[in-house]
Amino acid sequence: MSSGVAAAVQPQIAVVYLARLAEGVAPVRKFIDSYKRRPVGVTHDLVIVWKGFPNNDPAGSPQKAICDQVEHRSIAMTDKGFDITAYKLASETLSHNHVCFLNTFSEIESDDWLRKLYDHASRANIGIAGATASLESVRDSMKSMSRAVWLCVQGIPYDPLIAEQWGHEIVKHAPNWLARRPPSLYWRARRFARRALALKWGALKPPSRQEMEDLFETVWAKQGAIYAKLPPFPNHHIRSNAFMMRRPVFLDALPPRLATKEDCFEFESGHASVTNRVVRQGLCAVVVGNDGKAYHSSEWSSSKTFRSGAQENILVSDNQTRAFEAMSPESKKLYEHWTWHGPAIP
């Protein structure tokens, strides 16, 4: 058991960290380093869920050697299922009043971080307190991104707006399209001449932009089915990288099954998400910042946590927040728009 500045009597709190073998050693080292570096602020048990280690035993692994630097309890499981599967197992195994879940890529960014979360999660009117939240609709964002990539793969004329907004994705799937950026009037004249000759000699007329848009809708009806049932923007939800709840409330909010990726999407950001479930019970879903304040949904976009400001008020970071920090100004603008203003479609 670890302790920081504790009161005379503290309720039981479990910090559940997911150490997944498939993610490698580096994320575990970064988490443990941040856990050791940052005061926790409240008495708790650190519980590490070992997911996917051979024979359900992390002994002898570099991850276990790193985690042995701090006192902890262990729960082992196969790699079957998802992060939420591990959180469910831990909650059913433990008996603590409150549980704080951290995924493999979590890094603690604030002193007294657990006390700050608990100060709000323990209030009677709060059902879930998280480090980050979003209004993003995965359904809308994936369709918007896929549409842009689709059009480029089909060979639409170079569009600087699409290139600016989606270049980071297009370069993965249609790099030749990005290379078609017209360097001069001469290039455009040659292209026009080739097209005129093709039409003159009876070549098929290339499909129009609208025809390609219509074909994408047909393709997306099948390819995007995994996202079809998710809510449109604005889709208020606490992100699952770091959040705290009363353990019974969390167990009650779990869906009847967690067998597919669609089930996990539904749990985090679906119509029956954990956020929506607690809100429907008359409870609040809040983001807690480094400043110790609780931000309600109308304040999330200005909380300077997830894709907000320079994210300088974040309590616990993850791979997504760090990826945002490394983005170009254009990409940051796009992802911030996705998160707080809806899908961007040129």
Secondary structure, DSSP 8 states (H G I E B T S, - for coil): -B-SS--SS---EEEEEEEEGGG-SHHHHHHHHHHHHS---S-BEEEEEEES-GGG--TTSHHHHHHTTS--EEEEE-S-S-HHHHHHHHHHH---SEEEEE-TT-EE-STTHHHHHHHHHTSTTEEEEES-EE---HHHHHHHHHHHHHHHHTT----HHHHHHHHHHHHHH-HHHHTT---SHHHHHHHHHHHHHHHHTT------HHHHHHHHHHHHHHHTGGGTTS--SS--EE-TTEEEEEHHHHHHHS-S---SHHHHHHHHHSTT-HHHHHHHTT-EEEEE-TTS-EE-GGGGGGSSSTTSTTSTT-SEE-HHHHHHHTS-HHHHHHHHHHHHH-----
